[in-house]
Amino acid sequence: MHKTTILQMIACGDRTRAQAEVVHLFQEKYPELPPISQGTVSKIEKQFPERGHVWQLKKNHPNKLSDVIYKREKR
């Protein structure tokens, strides 16, 4: 939900806001939440055109080859 809000804050109407401005607006709107960083805004801004969405992708696979090898050795 908050990722969508951040996207809406970035592109509001016919204008695009700077990332620092989005961080400030988000903190004003949600003061009870922990602060977000400019890197968070940047990541969300980058994900949307690449994926077409900003939902969290589930990781059903090991992150590294070493994890796969380790799990095979434990069997």
C-alpha positions as CSV (number, residue, x, y, z in Angstrom):
1,M,0.0,0.0,0.0
2,H,2.7,2.5,0.9
3,K,4.7,1.7,-2.3
4,T,1.7,2.8,-4.3
5,T,1.4,6.0,-2.2
6,I,5.1,6.7,-2.9
7,L,4.5,6.2,-6.7
8,Q,1.6,8.6,-6.5
9,M,3.7,11.2,-4.7
10,I,6.5,10.9,-7.3
11,A,4.1,11.5,-10.3
12,C,1.4,13.8,-9.1
13,G,-0.6,15.2,-12.0
14,D,1.6,16.6,-14.8
15,R,4.6,17.1,-12.5
16,T,7.3,14.8,-11.2
17,R,8.6,15.4,-7.7
18,A,12.2,15.0,-6.6
19,Q,13.0,12.0,-4.4
20,A,13.9,14.2,-1.5
21,E,10.6,15.9,-1.7
22,V,8.8,12.6,-1.8
23,V,10.6,11.5,1.4
24,H,9.5,14.7,3.1
25,L,5.9,14.4,1.9
26,F,5.7,10.7,3.0
27,Q,7.0,11.6,6.5
28,E,4.4,14.4,6.8
29,K,1.6,12.1,5.7
30,Y,2.7,9.1,7.9
31,P,4.5,10.5,10.9
32,E,3.8,7.3,12.9
33,L,5.9,5.1,10.5
34,P,9.6,4.8,10.5
35,P,11.3,7.3,8.1
36,I,11.9,6.2,4.6
37,S,15.2,6.9,2.8
38,Q,15.8,8.4,-0.6
39,G,17.2,5.0,-1.7
40,T,13.8,3.5,-0.9
41,V,12.1,6.0,-3.2
42,S,14.7,5.4,-5.9
43,K,14.2,1.6,-5.8
44,I,10.4,1.9,-6.0
45,E,10.7,4.4,-8.9
46,K,13.0,2.0,-10.7
47,Q,10.9,-1.1,-10.1
48,F,7.7,0.1,-11.5
49,P,8.8,0.6,-15.2
50,E,10.8,-2.7,-15.1
51,R,8.1,-4.9,-13.6
52,G,4.9,-3.0,-14.2
53,H,4.1,-3.3,-10.5
54,V,5.7,-2.7,-7.1
55,W,4.5,-5.8,-5.3
56,Q,7.0,-7.8,-3.3
57,L,8.2,-10.8,-5.2
58,K,8.3,-14.1,-3.3
59,K,11.6,-15.8,-3.1
60,N,11.0,-19.6,-3.5
61,H,14.6,-20.2,-4.6
62,P,17.9,-20.0,-2.8
63,N,19.8,-16.7,-3.2
64,K,23.2,-18.2,-3.8
65,L,24.6,-21.3,-5.4
66,S,26.5,-22.0,-2.1
67,D,23.1,-22.3,-0.4
68,V,22.1,-25.0,-2.8
69,I,25.3,-26.9,-2.4
70,Y,25.1,-26.6,1.4
71,K,21.6,-28.0,1.5
72,R,22.5,-30.9,-0.8
73,E,25.5,-31.8,1.5
74,K,23.2,-31.8,4.6
75,R,20.9,-34.5,3.1
